[in-house]
Amino acid sequence: MSVTESEASPARSASGYGPGEAPTWDTYSKCIHCGLCLNACPTYRELGVEMDSPRGRIYQMIQVERGRLPLGESFVRQIDLCLDCRDCETACEWGVE
């Protein structure tokens, strides 16, 4: 008896996230897009690209979750550029992780 691909791997939602991978609304809804995180982000300071900033990444995560942005190469590149230094967290007055 062979195992189909859908049986072998966890089901993915329409957004492309697997079970438990998608950020939750209560995590990113705290972001009010004020921009206090921008100067704390080394990627944004170096590149100057909004989508490579913490709030730009949050925006993209929301769009992926809603199915408006494909979980594709551009999204992955911009998320991967995050250095995971978490300096944006210390700059955020709203407690966004």
WOJOHU-V605002 format. One record per pair of residues at least 6 apart in sequence whose C-alpha atoms are under 8 Angstrom apart, sorted by the first residue. I is the first residue (numbers start at 1). J is the second residue. Records with the same first field share a line. If there is no record, write none. Layout:
# WOJOHU-V605002
I = J + J
This chain:
# WOJOHU-V605002
10 = 18 + 19
11 = 18 + 19
12 = 18 + 19
13 = 19
14 = 67
15 = 64 + 65 + 66 + 67 + 70 + 71
16 = 64 + 70 + 71
17 = 65 + 71
22 = 65
23 = 61
27 = 96 + 97
28 = 58 + 96 + 97
30 = 94 + 95 + 96
31 = 55 + 58 + 94 + 96
33 = 55
35 = 55
36 = 91 + 92 + 93
37 = 53 + 54 + 55 + 87 + 88 + 89 + 91 + 92
38 = 44 + 45 + 53 + 54 + 55 + 88
39 = 45
40 = 87 + 88 + 91
41 = 53 + 54 + 87 + 88
42 = 83
43 = 52 + 53 + 81 + 82 + 83
44 = 50 + 52 + 53
50 = 56
51 = 57 + 60 + 78
52 = 78 + 79 + 81 + 82
54 = 88
57 = 78 + 79
60 = 69 + 75
63 = 69
64 = 70 + 71
86 = 97
89 = 95 + 96 + 97
